Amino acid sequence: MKKIGLVVAVEIGAALKKYGTPQIDERHGTLIYQTGAYTLYVQCSGAGEIFAAAATQTLIDLFNVDLVANYGVVGGLTSEMQVAKTCVVEKVVHYDRDTSSVDEIEVMRYAEYDSKFIPTTESLVNEAVRRYPELWRVTCASGDKFINGIAKKKTLRYACFAEICDMESAAIVLICNKNKVPCLLIKTVSDSIVGGAEEYRKEIDRASELCLDVLGGIIEGL
């Protein structure tokens, strides 16, 4: 039976609504759901890169998952990324990364990668789009900031060549790649380029439920 790890930042309500009452592994508060095809291990990390990295490594080390998935809400950085738009992440950029003053590696790039763009698992991205052709393939700008307001979003868009932004994706992808564990990230926009914190608070529940419905459909077919 396939073992799937699911990292959730703050949108855990969607998982509880969709999957119901879980078993709980008390060591790290992991929620466990058994289905006919797979076991789902859900780790609610909280917001931010450090928490997301810890949750991802926990799923890999403690439960030896076959892949790590993530659903969640994101900010839109382009006019196309309107509220409720659902995407599959094929690359991430960790825009907080900067060691250039000591190693002459350009801002936002990790030494083990040829560019600032860190790839997710291509085969899973392709499978997601095959099942849901309406999904947009996107680059996610990721860092420990809630990006609020059109000016900041436009700046991030052009710095990272990204369509969406969040606070967890870079950590999840980096940890998965380092451990050679496949990853799949499905995201739904909660606040558009002209939106911000107020729009996020209004749309987070609806957007996260839409997002998990898509992710759940992809996982069921794997």
DRENTI-276060 format. One line per 3 residues: number of its first residue (from 1); their letters; for each residue z, y negated, x of N, C-alpha, C. Coordinates in steps of 0.02 Angstrom, whole numbers, padded with zeros to 5 digits, always signed. Layout:
<recs>
NUM> a> Z/Y/X/Z/Y/X/Z/Y/X | ...
</recs>
This chain:
<recs>
1> mkk> +00000/+00060/+00042/+00000/+00000/+00000/+00000/-00062/+00044 | -00044/-00109/+00029/-00049/-00170/+00068/+00013/-00214/+00058 | +00034/-00246/+00112/+00092/-00291/+00110/+00067/-00361/+00123
4> igl> +00080/-00405/+00074/+00055/-00474/+00078/+00114/-00522/+00080 | +00114/-00565/+00130/+00165/-00618/+00135/+00139/-00681/+00103 | +00181/-00715/+00067/+00162/-00777/+00033/+00211/-00832/+00053
7> vva> +00186/-00882/+00088/+00227/-00940/+00106/+00218/-00994/+00053 | +00274/-01017/+00026/+00274/-01070/-00025/+00320/-01125/+00000 | +00295/-01186/-00002/+00337/-01243/+00022/+00388/-01262/-00032
10> vei> +00366/-01296/-00084/+00412/-01318/-00137/+00388/-01298/-00207 | +00331/-01263/-00210/+00300/-01248/-00274/+00320/-01178/-00300 | +00382/-01158/-00288/+00403/-01090/-00304/+00404/-01077/-00380
13> gaa> +00411/-01130/-00420/+00411/-01121/-00492/+00350/-01086/-00519 | +00292/-01098/-00488/+00231/-01066/-00510/+00234/-00990/-00499 | +00263/-00969/-00442/+00268/-00897/-00427/+00317/-00864/-00475
16> lkk> +00373/-00896/-00489/+00421/-00866/-00536/+00391/-00861/-00606 | +00352/-00911/-00625/+00321/-00910/-00691/+00268/-00855/-00695 | +00230/-00845/-00641/+00175/-00797/-00642/+00200/-00725/-00635
19> ygt> +00247/-00714/-00589/+00266/-00646/-00571/+00332/-00623/-00602 | +00373/-00670/-00626/+00434/-00651/-00660/+00493/-00642/-00613 | +00541/-00601/-00633/+00603/-00591/-00595/+00591/-00545/-00536
22> pqi> +00607/-00567/-00475/+00593/-00526/-00416/+00653/-00484/-00395 | +00641/-00437/-00350/+00694/-00412/-00307/+00707/-00466/-00254 | +00767/-00467/-00225/+00782/-00518/-00175/+00809/-00484/-00113
25> der> +00778/-00497/-00056/+00805/-00476/+00008/+00852/-00531/+00032 | +00916/-00516/+00034/+00967/-00567/+00046/+00967/-00595/+00117 | +00936/-00559/+00165/+00937/-00583/+00234/+00907/-00652/+00242
28> hgt> +00850/-00663/+00209/+00817/-00727/+00214/+00796/-00754/+00146 | +00825/-00727/+00093/+00808/-00751/+00026/+00737/-00736/+00005 | +00708/-00684/+00034/+00639/-00666/+00018/+00634/-00635/-00052
31> liy> +00586/-00658/-00091/+00573/-00630/-00157/+00521/-00575/-00150 | +00532/-00518/-00181/+00488/-00461/-00173/+00463/-00438/-00242 | +00397/-00431/-00247/+00365/-00407/-00308/+00323/-00346/-00292
34> qtg> +00331/-00293/-00331/+00291/-00233/-00323/+00237/-00232/-00377 | +00176/-00219/-00357/+00121/-00209/-00404/+00090/-00141/-00389 | +00040/-00124/-00429/+00007/-00060/-00417/-00032/-00058/-00352
37> ayt> -00055/-00116/-00329/-00099/-00118/-00271/-00066/-00143/-00208 | -00013/-00181/-00214/+00017/-00211/-00154/+00089/-00231/-00167 | +00125/-00245/-00112/+00191/-00275/-00116/+00185/-00347/-00093
40> lyv> +00213/-00393/-00132/+00210/-00463/-00116/+00278/-00488/-00094 | +00280/-00516/-00034/+00342/-00544/-00006/+00336/-00620/-00006 | +00377/-00654/-00045/+00372/-00726/-00054/+00428/-00761/-00016
43> qcs> +00409/-00806/+00029/+00457/-00844/+00068/+00451/-00918/+00049 | +00503/-00946/+00017/+00503/-01016/-00002/+00532/-01055/+00057 | +00490/-01090/+00093/+00509/-01120/+00157/+00543/-01188/+00150
46> gag> +00523/-01226/+00099/+00539/-01297/+00098/+00482/-01335/+00131 | +00482/-01401/+00124/+00426/-01442/+00149/+00430/-01452/+00224 | +00372/-01451/+00256/+00368/-01469/+00327/+00346/-01412/+00372
49> eif> +00318/-01432/+00430/+00289/-01385/+00477/+00340/-01336/+00506 | +00398/-01359/+00525/+00447/-01315/+00558/+00470/-01262/+00509 | +00487/-01281/+00448/+00507/-01232/+00398/+00452/-01182/+00384
52> aaa> +00389/-01207/+00379/+00333/-01163/+00365/+00321/-01113/+00421 | +00328/-01136/+00483/+00320/-01091/+00541/+00373/-01036/+00539 | +00436/-01055/+00526/+00490/-01006/+00523/+00478/-00955/+00467
55> atq> +00456/-00978/+00410/+00443/-00933/+00354/+00387/-00884/+00370 | +00335/-00909/+00402/+00278/-00867/+00420/+00299/-00813/+00470 | +00336/-00833/+00521/+00358/-00784/+00571/+00406/-00733/+00541
58> tli> +00448/-00755/+00494/+00494/-00710/+00460/+00455/-00655/+00423 | +00403/-00675/+00387/+00363/-00626/+00350/+00330/-00576/+00397 | +00307/-00600/+00454/+00274/-00556/+00502/+00323/-00509/+00536
61> dlf> +00379/-00536/+00558/+00428/-00496/+00596/+00469/-00450/+00551 | +00492/-00476/+00495/+00539/-00438/+00454/+00504/-00388/+00409 | +00444/-00405/+00385/+00411/-00363/+00336/+00344/-00335/+00360
64> nvd> +00322/-00354/+00419/+00261/-00327/+00449/+00202/-00332/+00400 | +00193/-00392/+00372/+00141/-00402/+00321/+00071/-00394/+00350 | +00025/-00373/+00308/-00045/-00364/+00329/-00083/-00430/+00331
67> lva> -00062/-00477/+00289/-00091/-00544/+00291/-00041/-00593/+00263 | -00050/-00656/+00281/-00008/-00710/+00254/-00052/-00755/+00212 | -00029/-00767/+00151/-00064/-00813/+00105/-00019/-00873/+00092
70> nyg> -00051/-00926/+00071/-00014/-00988/+00054/-00051/-01023/-00003 | -00013/-01042/-00053/-00040/-01086/-00104/+00003/-01149/-00105 | -00025/-01204/-00129/+00014/-01265/-00134/-00028/-01324/-00152
73> vvg> +00006/-01380/-00164/-00028/-01441/-00182/-00040/-01483/-00120 | -00093/-01524/-00124/-00113/-01565/-00067/-00135/-01634/-00091 | -00139/-01680/-00043/-00168/-01745/-00057/-00243/-01744/-00044
76> glt> -00280/-01778/-00087/-00352/-01784/-00076/-00368/-01843/-00030 | -00415/-01832/+00016/-00434/-01884/+00064/-00504/-01911/+00053 | -00540/-01882/+00004/-00607/-01906/-00012/-00612/-01916/-00087
79> sem> -00663/-01950/-00108/-00672/-01963/-00180/-00686/-01898/-00218 | -00713/-01847/-00185/-00727/-01784/-00218/-00663/-01744/-00232 | -00612/-01757/-00193/-00550/-01719/-00200/-00505/-01750/-00253
82> qva> -00524/-01739/-00315/-00487/-01765/-00372/-00431/-01717/-00392 | -00385/-01742/-00433/-00329/-01702/-00457/-00355/-01638/-00489 | -00324/-01581/-00472/-00338/-01514/-00497/-00398/-01482/-00463
85> ktc> -00428/-01515/-00413/-00481/-01483/-00374/-00450/-01430/-00329 | -00478/-01370/-00331/-00450/-01315/-00292/-00497/-01297/-00234 | -00467/-01284/-00176/-00505/-01276/-00114/-00480/-01216/-00076
88> vve> -00522/-01191/-00030/-00501/-01142/+00018/-00505/-01175/+00087 | -00452/-01169/+00126/-00449/-01203/+00191/-00482/-01159/+00243 | -00533/-01186/+00277/-00564/-01148/+00331/-00544/-01173/+00400
91> kvv> -00517/-01234/+00404/-00493/-01262/+00467/-00435/-01309/+00453 | -00390/-01314/+00502/-00336/-01363/+00497/-00336/-01406/+00560 | -00309/-01466/+00553/-00298/-01511/+00610/-00225/-01533/+00607
94> hyd> -00188/-01520/+00662/-00118/-01541/+00666/-00117/-01612/+00695 | -00118/-01661/+00652/-00128/-01730/+00676/-00068/-01759/+00713 | -00010/-01726/+00709/+00049/-01749/+00746/+00047/-01727/+00820
97> rdt> +00002/-01683/+00837/+00000/-01655/+00905/-00027/-01705/+00956 | +00011/-01719/+01008/-00013/-01765/+01061/+00026/-01752/+01125 | -00006/-01717/+01171/+00022/-01706/+01238/-00023/-01738/+01291
100> ssv> -00065/-01783/+01270/-00119/-01808/+01313/-00093/-01844/+01375 | -00033/-01874/+01372/-00009/-01912/+01429/+00013/-01868/+01487 | +00024/-01803/+01474/+00047/-01759/+01528/-00003/-01705/+01547
103> dei> -00048/-01686/+01502/-00094/-01632/+01519/-00168/-01650/+01510 | -00181/-01712/+01490/-00250/-01736/+01482/-00289/-01697/+01430 | -00254/-01664/+01385/-00287/-01632/+01327/-00290/-01683/+01272
106> evm> -00347/-01689/+01241/-00356/-01742/+01191/-00307/-01735/+01134 | -00293/-01791/+01102/-00246/-01794/+01046/-00269/-01746/+00991 | -00220/-01709/+00964/-00229/-01662/+00908/-00254/-01594/+00929
109> rya> -00269/-01583/+00994/-00293/-01517/+01014/-00239/-01477/+01050 | -00236/-01412/+01034/-00195/-01364/+01070/-00237/-01333/+01126 | -00206/-01320/+01183/-00243/-01297/+01242/-00282/-01233/+01229
112> eyd> -00256/-01189/+01187/-00289/-01125/+01176/-00349/-01129/+01129 | -00363/-01187/+01103/-00421/-01197/+01059/-00471/-01244/+01092 | -00535/-01234/+01076/-00587/-01275/+01107/-00591/-01344/+01076
115> skf> -00563/-01353/+01017/-00565/-01418/+00984/-00501/-01427/+00944 | -00494/-01484/+00911/-00435/-01496/+00870/-00436/-01456/+00805 | -00492/-01424/+00790/-00498/-01387/+00728/-00475/-01315/+00739
118> ipt> -00423/-01294/+00702/-00393/-01228/+00709/-00418/-01186/+00650 | -00452/-01130/+00663/-00483/-01093/+00608/-00434/-01047/+00572 | -00446/-01038/+00508/-00414/-00985/+00469/-00457/-00923/+00476
121> tes> -00443/-00872/+00436/-00479/-00808/+00442/-00545/-00811/+00403 | -00600/-00811/+00439/-00665/-00822/+00408/-00682/-00772/+00354 | -00665/-00708/+00365/-00682/-00657/+00316/-00646/-00668/+00250
124> lvn> -00584/-00693/+00253/-00547/-00707/+00192/-00573/-00769/+00156 | -00594/-00819/+00195/-00625/-00878/+00165/-00689/-00858/+00128 | -00730/-00816/+00160/-00792/-00794/+00128/-00778/-00754/+00065
127> eav> -00727/-00712/+00067/-00710/-00672/+00009/-00685/-00716/-00048 | -00646/-00768/-00032/-00622/-00814/-00083/-00680/-00849/-00118 | -00729/-00871/-00079/-00786/-00907/-00108/-00831/-00858/-00147
130> rry> -00835/-00797/-00124/-00875/-00747/-00161/-00846/-00736/-00231 | -00780/-00734/-00235/-00747/-00722/-00299/-00744/-00785/-00342 | -00737/-00842/-00309/-00732/-00906/-00344/-00782/-00955/-00312
133> pel> -00846/-00951/-00331/-00897/-00993/-00299/-00885/-01068/-00305 | -00844/-01088/-00352/-00831/-01159/-00361/-00782/-01187/-00309 | -00750/-01144/-00271/-00703/-01167/-00220/-00739/-01207/-00166
136> wrv> -00708/-01263/-00146/-00734/-01302/-00090/-00704/-01275/-00025 | -00745/-01267/+00026/-00721/-01252/+00093/-00701/-01319/+00125 | -00639/-01323/+00149/-00615/-01388/+00172/-00578/-01383/+00238
139> tca> -00572/-01440/+00270/-00527/-01449/+00327/-00465/-01486/+00302 | -00407/-01461/+00323/-00343/-01490/+00302/-00311/-01526/+00361 | -00295/-01590/+00353/-00255/-01627/+00401/-00182/-01615/+00386
142> sgd> -00145/-01590/+00434/-00077/-01566/+00421/-00028/-01597/+00470 | +00028/-01621/+00443/+00080/-01652/+00483/+00142/-01664/+00442 | +00195/-01686/+00474/+00259/-01694/+00439/+00266/-01763/+00406
145> kfi> +00216/-01780/+00366/+00219/-01844/+00329/+00188/-01834/+00260 | +00217/-01864/+00210/+00184/-01869/+00145/+00139/-01931/+00149 | +00075/-01921/+00143/+00027/-01976/+00151/+00018/-02011/+00084
148> ngi> +00042/-02073/+00081/+00045/-02109/+00018/+00003/-02172/+00022 | -00047/-02178/-00021/-00086/-02239/-00023/-00155/-02231/+00006 | -00203/-02267/-00021/-00273/-02259/-00004/-00289/-02278/+00068
151> akk> -00257/-02328/+00095/-00271/-02349/+00164/-00252/-02295/+00213 | -00192/-02266/+00205/-00170/-02213/+00250/-00213/-02151/+00243 | -00233/-02136/+00182/-00275/-02077/+00171/-00344/-02086/+00202
154> ktl> -00372/-02145/+00197/-00437/-02157/+00229/-00432/-02152/+00305 | -00379/-02179/+00333/-00370/-02175/+00405/-00365/-02103/+00428 | -00327/-02062/+00391/-00320/-01992/+00409/-00385/-01954/+00401
157> rya> -00421/-01971/+00349/-00486/-01939/+00337/-00532/-01947/+00397 | -00538/-02008/+00423/-00585/-02020/+00477/-00558/-01998/+00545 | -00493/-01994/+00552/-00464/-01969/+00615/-00472/-01894/+00621
160> cfa> -00470/-01859/+00565/-00470/-01786/+00567/-00532/-01754/+00537 | -00577/-01794/+00508/-00635/-01767/+00473/-00613/-01714/+00422 | -00562/-01731/+00384/-00531/-01685/+00337/-00540/-01710/+00266
163> eic> -00539/-01662/+00220/-00545/-01679/+00148/-00478/-01681/+00113 | -00428/-01645/+00139/-00362/-01642/+00108/-00308/-01648/+00161 | -00246/-01659/+00139/-00190/-01663/+00185/-00129/-01630/+00155
166> dme> -00087/-01601/+00200/-00024/-01572/+00177/+00026/-01572/+00234 | +00082/-01536/+00224/+00137/-01537/+00273/+00153/-01467/+00301 | +00112/-01417/+00287/+00128/-01348/+00308/+00070/-01309/+00339
169> saa> +00009/-01326/+00324/-00047/-01281/+00341/-00055/-01269/+00416 | -00046/-01320/+00456/-00054/-01310/+00528/-00006/-01258/+00555 | +00056/-01261/+00533/+00106/-01213/+00556/+00088/-01142/+00536
172> ivl> +00068/-01133/+00474/+00052/-01066/+00450/-00006/-01036/+00489 | -00059/-01075/+00499/-00118/-01050/+00534/-00103/-01037/+00607 | -00068/-01083/+00640/-00051/-01073/+00710/-00010/-01009/+00721
175> icn> +00040/-00999/+00680/+00083/-00940/+00688/+00044/-00876/+00672 | +00004/-00876/+00620/-00037/-00818/+00604/-00086/-00801/+00660 | -00120/-00852/+00686/-00168/-00840/+00740/-00133/-00813/+00802
178> knk> -00075/-00840/+00818/-00039/-00817/+00878/-00018/-00744/+00871 | -00001/-00724/+00809/+00019/-00654/+00796/-00039/-00609/+00777 | -00100/-00637/+00775/-00159/-00599/+00756/-00152/-00567/+00687
181> vpc> -00125/-00607/+00641/-00118/-00587/+00571/-00164/-00630/+00529 | -00207/-00601/+00487/-00252/-00641/+00446/-00215/-00688/+00400 | -00246/-00745/+00385/-00215/-00793/+00339/-00266/-00821/+00290
184> lli> -00242/-00837/+00231/-00283/-00865/+00177/-00244/-00921/+00145 | -00273/-00981/+00143/-00239/-01040/+00115/-00281/-01068/+00058 | -00253/-01067/-00002/-00284/-01095/-00061/-00244/-01156/-00082
187> ktv> -00277/-01213/-00092/-00242/-01276/-00107/-00273/-01310/-00167 | -00231/-01344/-00205/-00254/-01384/-00262/-00228/-01455/-00255 | -00272/-01503/-00269/-00255/-01574/-00261/-00206/-01596/-00315
190> sds> -00151/-01626/-00295/-00103/-01654/-00342/-00106/-01730/-00344 | -00129/-01760/-00289/-00136/-01833/-00287/-00200/-01851/-00252 | -00243/-01888/-00286/-00309/-01906/-00261/-00304/-01960/-00208
193> ivg> -00362/-01981/-00182/-00362/-02031/-00129/-00333/-02098/-00154 | -00339/-02112/-00217/-00311/-02173/-00245/-00241/-02162/-00275 | -00219/-02099/-00272/-00153/-02083/-00299/-00100/-02083/-00244
196> gae> -00041/-02061/-00262/+00014/-02060/-00214/+00072/-02021/-00243 | +00132/-02043/-00226/+00193/-02006/-00244/+00200/-01999/-00320 | +00184/-02052/-00357/+00192/-02048/-00430/+00145/-01996/-00460
199> eyr> +00082/-01996/-00437/+00034/-01947/-00462/+00055/-01876/-00441 | +00079/-01869/-00380/+00103/-01805/-00356/+00158/-01778/-00401 | +00208/-01819/-00417/+00263/-01796/-00459/+00239/-01776/-00528
202> kei> +00189/-01810/-00553/+00162/-01796/-00619/+00123/-01730/-00621 | +00086/-01716/-00566/+00038/-01661/-00568/+00059/-01598/-00531 | +00115/-01600/-00494/+00131/-01543/-00451/+00136/-01477/-00488
205> dra> +00167/-01475/-00546/+00175/-01412/-00582/+00109/-01384/-00605 | +00068/-01425/-00636/+00003/-01402/-00660/-00041/-01380/-00602 | -00044/-01421/-00550/-00087/-01406/-00494/-00066/-01342/-00458
208> sel> -00001/-01332/-00450/+00022/-01272/-00415/+00008/-01209/-00456 | +00013/-01213/-00521/-00002/-01155/-00564/-00076/-01138/-00561 | -00119/-01189/-00563/-00191/-01177/-00556/-00206/-01145/-00489
211> cld> -00174/-01169/-00438/-00186/-01144/-00370/-00166/-01070/-00364 | -00108/-01053/-00389/-00084/-00985/-00383/-00126/-00937/-00426 | -00152/-00960/-00482/-00197/-00918/-00522/-00258/-00897/-00482
214> vlg> -00286/-00944/-00444/-00344/-00928/-00403/-00324/-00882/-00346 | -00271/-00898/-00310/-00249/-00855/-00255/-00233/-00785/-00280 | -00198/-00781/-00337/-00182/-00715/-00364/-00243/-00674/-00380
217> gii> -00295/-00706/-00406/-00358/-00670/-00421/-00391/-00644/-00358 | -00387/-00683/-00304/-00417/-00660/-00241/-00377/-00601/-00213 | -00312/-00607/-00213/-00270/-00553/-00186/-00280/-00489/-00224
220> egl> -00285/-00494/-00290/-00294/-00433/-00331/-00357/-00395/-00310 | -00406/-00431/-00287/-00470/-00398/-00270/-00476/-00374/-00199 | -00426/-00387/-00158/-00431/-00367/-00087/-00421/-00291/-00079
</recs>
